[in-house]
Amino acid sequence: MATLNDTQTTILAMVVEGKTNSEIATKLHYSIRNIKYHLERIYSAYRISTKNPQNRRALLIKEVTKQELEKYM
């Protein structure tokens, strides 16, 4: 499992819920640039390297879901 700080874990949870960068930034009172910075760190932690933003989010959600399922098996 990837090692994330509390902020990154919160952002990851919001991404999995389907929130946009703008929605996450508003909720957490951060700039969109700050959200993107944390997302880059999250992608790196999960070893997601594709540059297409939609693909990155989809791969991240898939990886998190897979790891969550593995916890219960």
mmCIF file of the C-alpha atoms, coordinates in Angstrom:
data_MODEL
# 
_entry.id   MODEL 
# 
loop_
_atom_site.group_PDB 
_atom_site.id 
_atom_site.type_symbol 
_atom_site.label_atom_id 
_atom_site.label_alt_id 
_atom_site.label_comp_id 
_atom_site.label_asym_id 
_atom_site.label_entity_id 
_atom_site.label_seq_id 
_atom_site.pdbx_PDB_ins_code 
_atom_site.Cartn_x 
_atom_site.Cartn_y 
_atom_site.Cartn_z 
_atom_site.occupancy 
_atom_site.B_iso_or_equiv 
_atom_site.pdbx_formal_charge 
_atom_site.auth_seq_id 
_atom_site.auth_comp_id 
_atom_site.auth_asym_id 
_atom_site.auth_atom_id 
_atom_site.pdbx_PDB_model_num 
ATOM 1  C CA . MET A 1 1  ? 0.000   0.000   0.000   1.00 0.00 ? 1  MET A CA 1 
ATOM 2  C CA . ALA A 1 2  ? 1.211   3.491   -0.817  1.00 0.00 ? 2  ALA A CA 1 
ATOM 3  C CA . THR A 1 3  ? 2.366   5.762   1.995   1.00 0.00 ? 3  THR A CA 1 
ATOM 4  C CA . LEU A 1 4  ? 0.434   9.029   1.984   1.00 0.00 ? 4  LEU A CA 1 
ATOM 5  C CA . ASN A 1 5  ? 0.187   11.898  4.434   1.00 0.00 ? 5  ASN A CA 1 
ATOM 6  C CA . ASP A 1 6  ? -3.169  12.945  5.912   1.00 0.00 ? 6  ASP A CA 1 
ATOM 7  C CA . THR A 1 7  ? -3.832  15.592  3.266   1.00 0.00 ? 7  THR A CA 1 
ATOM 8  C CA . GLN A 1 8  ? -3.070  13.188  0.439   1.00 0.00 ? 8  GLN A CA 1 
ATOM 9  C CA . THR A 1 9  ? -5.298  10.539  1.982   1.00 0.00 ? 9  THR A CA 1 
ATOM 10 C CA . THR A 1 10 ? -8.143  13.055  2.184   1.00 0.00 ? 10 THR A CA 1 
ATOM 11 C CA . ILE A 1 11 ? -7.614  14.121  -1.428  1.00 0.00 ? 11 ILE A CA 1 
ATOM 12 C CA . LEU A 1 12 ? -7.448  10.500  -2.559  1.00 0.00 ? 12 LEU A CA 1 
ATOM 13 C CA . ALA A 1 13 ? -10.743 9.736   -0.822  1.00 0.00 ? 13 ALA A CA 1 
ATOM 14 C CA . MET A 1 14 ? -12.359 12.693  -2.577  1.00 0.00 ? 14 MET A CA 1 
ATOM 15 C CA . VAL A 1 15 ? -10.999 11.585  -5.967  1.00 0.00 ? 15 VAL A CA 1 
ATOM 16 C CA . VAL A 1 16 ? -12.454 8.112   -5.404  1.00 0.00 ? 16 VAL A CA 1 
ATOM 17 C CA . GLU A 1 17 ? -15.798 9.792   -4.594  1.00 0.00 ? 17 GLU A CA 1 
ATOM 18 C CA . GLY A 1 18 ? -15.638 11.431  -8.036  1.00 0.00 ? 18 GLY A CA 1 
ATOM 19 C CA . LYS A 1 19 ? -14.846 14.988  -6.940  1.00 0.00 ? 19 LYS A CA 1 
ATOM 20 C CA . THR A 1 20 ? -13.078 17.310  -9.377  1.00 0.00 ? 20 THR A CA 1 
ATOM 21 C CA . ASN A 1 21 ? -9.890  19.190  -8.549  1.00 0.00 ? 21 ASN A CA 1 
ATOM 22 C CA . SER A 1 22 ? -11.943 22.363  -8.230  1.00 0.00 ? 22 SER A CA 1 
ATOM 23 C CA . GLU A 1 23 ? -14.412 20.752  -5.824  1.00 0.00 ? 23 GLU A CA 1 
ATOM 24 C CA . ILE A 1 24 ? -11.573 19.328  -3.724  1.00 0.00 ? 24 ILE A CA 1 
ATOM 25 C CA . ALA A 1 25 ? -9.792  22.690  -3.624  1.00 0.00 ? 25 ALA A CA 1 
ATOM 26 C CA . THR A 1 26 ? -12.957 24.482  -2.527  1.00 0.00 ? 26 THR A CA 1 
ATOM 27 C CA . LYS A 1 27 ? -13.763 21.929  0.173   1.00 0.00 ? 27 LYS A CA 1 
ATOM 28 C CA . LEU A 1 28 ? -10.227 21.915  1.611   1.00 0.00 ? 28 LEU A CA 1 
ATOM 29 C CA . HIS A 1 29 ? -9.621  25.665  1.113   1.00 0.00 ? 29 HIS A CA 1 
ATOM 30 C CA . TYR A 1 30 ? -6.557  24.960  -1.061  1.00 0.00 ? 30 TYR A CA 1 
ATOM 31 C CA . SER A 1 31 ? -5.585  26.291  -4.464  1.00 0.00 ? 31 SER A CA 1 
ATOM 32 C CA . ILE A 1 32 ? -6.074  24.053  -7.476  1.00 0.00 ? 32 ILE A CA 1 
ATOM 33 C CA . ARG A 1 33 ? -2.303  24.189  -7.948  1.00 0.00 ? 33 ARG A CA 1 
ATOM 34 C CA . ASN A 1 34 ? -1.854  22.759  -4.446  1.00 0.00 ? 34 ASN A CA 1 
ATOM 35 C CA . ILE A 1 35 ? -4.337  19.954  -5.207  1.00 0.00 ? 35 ILE A CA 1 
ATOM 36 C CA . LYS A 1 36 ? -2.450  19.123  -8.405  1.00 0.00 ? 36 LYS A CA 1 
ATOM 37 C CA . TYR A 1 37 ? 0.812   19.003  -6.442  1.00 0.00 ? 37 TYR A CA 1 
ATOM 38 C CA . HIS A 1 38 ? -0.658  16.496  -3.986  1.00 0.00 ? 38 HIS A CA 1 
ATOM 39 C CA . LEU A 1 39 ? -2.170  14.462  -6.828  1.00 0.00 ? 39 LEU A CA 1 
ATOM 40 C CA . GLU A 1 40 ? 1.266   14.205  -8.453  1.00 0.00 ? 40 GLU A CA 1 
ATOM 41 C CA . ARG A 1 41 ? 2.610   12.805  -5.184  1.00 0.00 ? 41 ARG A CA 1 
ATOM 42 C CA . ILE A 1 42 ? -0.309  10.367  -4.956  1.00 0.00 ? 42 ILE A CA 1 
ATOM 43 C CA . TYR A 1 43 ? 0.192   9.184   -8.555  1.00 0.00 ? 43 TYR A CA 1 
ATOM 44 C CA . SER A 1 44 ? 3.872   8.706   -7.828  1.00 0.00 ? 44 SER A CA 1 
ATOM 45 C CA . ALA A 1 45 ? 3.142   6.721   -4.657  1.00 0.00 ? 45 ALA A CA 1 
ATOM 46 C CA . TYR A 1 46 ? 0.881   4.405   -6.650  1.00 0.00 ? 46 TYR A CA 1 
ATOM 47 C CA . ARG A 1 47 ? 3.381   4.298   -9.563  1.00 0.00 ? 47 ARG A CA 1 
ATOM 48 C CA . ILE A 1 48 ? 0.903   5.727   -12.066 1.00 0.00 ? 48 ILE A CA 1 
ATOM 49 C CA . SER A 1 49 ? 2.907   7.356   -14.822 1.00 0.00 ? 49 SER A CA 1 
ATOM 50 C CA . THR A 1 50 ? 0.566   8.002   -17.759 1.00 0.00 ? 50 THR A CA 1 
ATOM 51 C CA . LYS A 1 51 ? 0.189   11.712  -18.530 1.00 0.00 ? 51 LYS A CA 1 
ATOM 52 C CA . ASN A 1 52 ? -3.466  11.657  -19.630 1.00 0.00 ? 52 ASN A CA 1 
ATOM 53 C CA . PRO A 1 53 ? -5.427  13.178  -16.701 1.00 0.00 ? 53 PRO A CA 1 
ATOM 54 C CA . GLN A 1 54 ? -8.555  11.050  -17.183 1.00 0.00 ? 54 GLN A CA 1 
ATOM 55 C CA . ASN A 1 55 ? -6.520  7.860   -17.471 1.00 0.00 ? 55 ASN A CA 1 
ATOM 56 C CA . ARG A 1 56 ? -4.496  8.743   -14.383 1.00 0.00 ? 56 ARG A CA 1 
ATOM 57 C CA . ARG A 1 57 ? -7.615  9.259   -12.294 1.00 0.00 ? 57 ARG A CA 1 
ATOM 58 C CA . ALA A 1 58 ? -9.188  6.041   -13.588 1.00 0.00 ? 58 ALA A CA 1 
ATOM 59 C CA . LEU A 1 59 ? -6.023  4.028   -12.883 1.00 0.00 ? 59 LEU A CA 1 
ATOM 60 C CA . LEU A 1 60 ? -5.779  5.541   -9.414  1.00 0.00 ? 60 LEU A CA 1 
ATOM 61 C CA . ILE A 1 61 ? -9.387  4.666   -8.572  1.00 0.00 ? 61 ILE A CA 1 
ATOM 62 C CA . LYS A 1 62 ? -8.880  1.153   -9.949  1.00 0.00 ? 62 LYS A CA 1 
ATOM 63 C CA . GLU A 1 63 ? -5.706  0.676   -7.868  1.00 0.00 ? 63 GLU A CA 1 
ATOM 64 C CA . VAL A 1 64 ? -7.304  1.969   -4.671  1.00 0.00 ? 64 VAL A CA 1 
ATOM 65 C CA . THR A 1 65 ? -10.368 -0.196  -5.193  1.00 0.00 ? 65 THR A CA 1 
ATOM 66 C CA . LYS A 1 66 ? -8.167  -3.233  -5.855  1.00 0.00 ? 66 LYS A CA 1 
ATOM 67 C CA . GLN A 1 67 ? -6.128  -2.629  -2.702  1.00 0.00 ? 67 GLN A CA 1 
ATOM 68 C CA . GLU A 1 68 ? -9.240  -2.058  -0.608  1.00 0.00 ? 68 GLU A CA 1 
ATOM 69 C CA . LEU A 1 69 ? -10.665 -5.367  -1.821  1.00 0.00 ? 69 LEU A CA 1 
ATOM 70 C CA . GLU A 1 70 ? -7.407  -7.174  -1.073  1.00 0.00 ? 70 GLU A CA 1 
ATOM 71 C CA . LYS A 1 71 ? -7.645  -6.073  2.576   1.00 0.00 ? 71 LYS A CA 1 
ATOM 72 C CA . TYR A 1 72 ? -10.796 -8.145  2.969   1.00 0.00 ? 72 TYR A CA 1 
ATOM 73 C CA . MET A 1 73 ? -9.591  -11.294 1.210   1.00 0.00 ? 73 MET A CA 1 
# 
